[in-house]
Amino acid sequence: MNLVGPDQLQKGVNEIQGLKTFNLSLPLDLPGGTALHPSRHPPRRFATLRGGKNAGEQCFCFAMSRENPNFTDVFSDDVVLLHTQYSTQWDGLAHVGQEFDADGDGVEEIVFYNGFRADTDVVRAERSSPDGEAAWDTWETPRANALGIEQLADHGVQGRAVMIDLFSHYGEENHAVTYDELMEILKKDNVDVERGDMVCFHTGLDDLILQMAGNPDREKLLSSCAGLDGGDERLLQWITDTGIAALISDNMAVELMPKSLRSEGRHAMLPLHNHCLFKNGIHLGELWRLGELSRWLRANKRSRFLLTAPPLNLPGAAGSPVSPIATV
């Protein structure tokens, strides 16, 4: 994202022709359940509690006349338990590291982007419920520190983005797109990707998630729509050489997870994540709502737009929900 500065912002602004905007976030309670990730759960919302003489009562539709008959105010105040990478999200640079012999002594350490180390720069949580059954609140206050998502929030995420419409070429086929295939798509659709662009891939999975309305069909979601072939070394090298600032998709990982696994030797389970987050410092956006924008761009023979997509300024987090806005 260091490549996204005033010049890229100006390029994005130059793409605005009609001041039409698109919300690129799924409702944050979708896809629903734990269909796409067994340890990520939909948000839970609660009413905050009152104190004083109404202690323990909910502060939702709470009439202040109950505390002072002269007050006419009615307050609603709530709390959310939110998995930061459940729905439309940014992956922070601490999201994926590697066991890597960074010291050249034959011993692998846990290392993150730019050499930051586990337990020094990226700090594990402390156990907060040692006697209880493992639950969401068992491990408290992990901190990504130098690689926390607040670094991205402080930098700002606003610049030119480019849409690549994989759905128009593959439909709902669960296809791992190779370098050669991607180059052919760019040529056919007259799409140019330049240094500092944030690149979006529309696969159609967002539309399937929306159609399922919170009752996801796990097998269908995991076996539908295209993604990048993370095992294609030429594709990974293209990402580096092009100077892409971020990779974004409406699917769950940008790359197709089952097609990216290799069986021999020690290797990254998610090679594109390893290449982008660990080696190159390229943020990944996942489960974005790209369908409506992609269809509009194709109908208007365009592929570029202004993207505004800051994460939550949540110090120490390894990822963040995001409510991106595209302006065309």
RACORSUL-V369991 format. One record per residue. PSI is psi in whole degrees, 0 to 359 (999 if undefined). OMEGA is omega in whole degrees, 0 to 359 (none if undefined). Layout:
BEGIN
PSI & OMEGA
PSI & OMEGA
END
This chain:
BEGIN
351 & 174
339 & 179
349 & 181
98 & 179
205 & 182
321 & 181
316 & 180
326 & 176
317 & 179
321 & 177
321 & 178
316 & 178
323 & 180
341 & 179
349 & 182
124 & 180
325 & 186
7 & 180
38 & 174
137 & 182
154 & 177
133 & 173
121 & 184
19 & 179
133 & 166
155 & 167
136 & 189
0 & 172
8 & 174
148 & 19
346 & 182
141 & 178
209 & 179
32 & 187
322 & 184
341 & 180
116 & 188
338 & 182
7 & 176
124 & 187
153 & 178
160 & 182
148 & 171
131 & 182
143 & 182
156 & 170
140 & 172
164 & 184
144 & 176
157 & 172
198 & 177
217 & 185
346 & 176
29 & 183
134 & 178
348 & 177
155 & 182
142 & 176
67 & 175
122 & 190
39 & 182
118 & 180
120 & 181
347 & 176
341 & 178
338 & 178
330 & 177
114 & 185
347 & 179
348 & 181
138 & 179
358 & 184
148 & 172
124 & 187
145 & 170
130 & 185
131 & 185
170 & 182
147 & 177
136 & 168
111 & 192
121 & 171
123 & 190
341 & 182
38 & 181
315 & 186
219 & 180
125 & 195
161 & 162
135 & 165
123 & 172
170 & 185
347 & 175
358 & 183
324 & 181
122 & 171
197 & 180
152 & 163
117 & 194
136 & 179
79 & 184
337 & 183
354 & 180
25 & 182
11 & 179
1 & 180
128 & 180
136 & 173
163 & 172
115 & 186
146 & 177
181 & 181
138 & 175
21 & 175
4 & 180
139 & 190
148 & 173
143 & 177
353 & 173
305 & 182
327 & 176
108 & 196
129 & 179
159 & 178
163 & 172
143 & 180
125 & 183
345 & 181
68 & 188
338 & 184
355 & 185
168 & 175
141 & 183
128 & 181
181 & 185
332 & 185
19 & 181
323 & 184
116 & 191
142 & 172
53 & 165
152 & 182
124 & 176
347 & 176
249 & 186
333 & 182
15 & 180
153 & 184
342 & 178
337 & 177
320 & 177
321 & 178
318 & 180
322 & 179
324 & 185
143 & 179
91 & 179
119 & 182
193 & 182
137 & 176
157 & 182
133 & 179
130 & 172
118 & 189
88 & 179
329 & 183
323 & 182
343 & 180
330 & 186
353 & 183
223 & 180
10 & 178
133 & 179
80 & 190
132 & 176
112 & 187
122 & 180
173 & 178
310 & 183
318 & 180
320 & 179
318 & 179
323 & 179
321 & 178
315 & 179
320 & 180
313 & 181
320 & 185
2 & 178
50 & 180
129 & 176
133 & 176
125 & 183
167 & 181
130 & 179
355 & 178
146 & 169
123 & 191
125 & 181
137 & 178
114 & 176
119 & 181
341 & 183
354 & 182
330 & 178
321 & 179
321 & 177
317 & 180
315 & 179
320 & 179
329 & 182
346 & 169
45 & 175
359 & 176
72 & 190
144 & 172
102 & 187
311 & 184
320 & 180
317 & 181
320 & 182
347 & 182
19 & 182
149 & 169
158 & 186
168 & 173
173 & 180
147 & 176
95 & 183
343 & 179
358 & 181
106 & 184
328 & 179
324 & 177
316 & 178
320 & 180
325 & 176
320 & 178
315 & 179
309 & 186
327 & 183
336 & 182
38 & 178
136 & 183
329 & 180
150 & 174
132 & 188
141 & 178
164 & 173
3 & 175
187 & 191
349 & 184
7 & 187
304 & 175
159 & 175
112 & 187
310 & 183
328 & 183
351 & 185
353 & 183
140 & 175
152 & 192
347 & 187
132 & 174
172 & 177
134 & 184
167 & 177
134 & 174
323 & 180
87 & 187
326 & 179
322 & 174
315 & 179
316 & 182
318 & 185
304 & 187
317 & 185
313 & 187
324 & 190
351 & 181
37 & 179
116 & 180
149 & 176
136 & 173
132 & 185
150 & 178
37 & 175
158 & 180
94 & 189
349 & 188
308 & 183
315 & 179
316 & 182
318 & 179
321 & 179
316 & 180
317 & 180
317 & 180
331 & 181
12 & 177
45 & 178
163 & 176
352 & 185
153 & 182
168 & 174
128 & 179
130 & 175
116 & 189
59 & 178
143 & 173
174 & 170
140 & 178
72 & 188
95 & 186
131 & 175
353 & 183
149 & 180
353 & 178
177 & 183
143 & 165
156 & 180
145 & 175
80 & 186
152 & 176
128 & 172
136 & 177
127 & 182
999 & none
END
